Amino acid sequence: MLESMELGMDIRESLSILAPDRRRAVQAHLMGFDVREIMEIRGWSYNRARNLIARGMADLRRELEKRGFHG
């Protein structure tokens, strides 16, 4: 349970360092929204939403790896 809490905290901290649009896209993605839904909610093109998710998730993975989480 403690490990889950630590991971949650590290995810929140890692999200906070992302560029604002990447952070918004990744947060929506992690909540289960798909690219089309994020595109419609944010008023972005499909390609913009898809790229923000992909790049934001890559940034998030790198940041979590720096913090010792590998998956």
C-alpha positions, 0 to 999 in steps of 0.5 A, a space after each residue: 500500500 505504501 508503494 502505491 501511495 509513493 507511486 501516486 505521489 511521484 506521478 503527481 509530481 512528475 505530471 506537474 513538470 510537464 508542459 501545460 498542454 502535455 499535462 492536460 492531455 496526459 491527465 485526460 488519457 490517464 483518466 481513460 479518455 481516448 484521443 477523439 474525446 480529448 480532441 473534442 474537449 480541448 478543441 485540438 486537432 486529432 494530430 495535436 491531441 495524439 502527439 501531446 498524449 504520446 510525447 507527454 506519456 514519454 516525458 512522464 515515463 522518463 521522469 518516473 524512471 529517474 525516480 526509480 520506477 521502471 515498468 
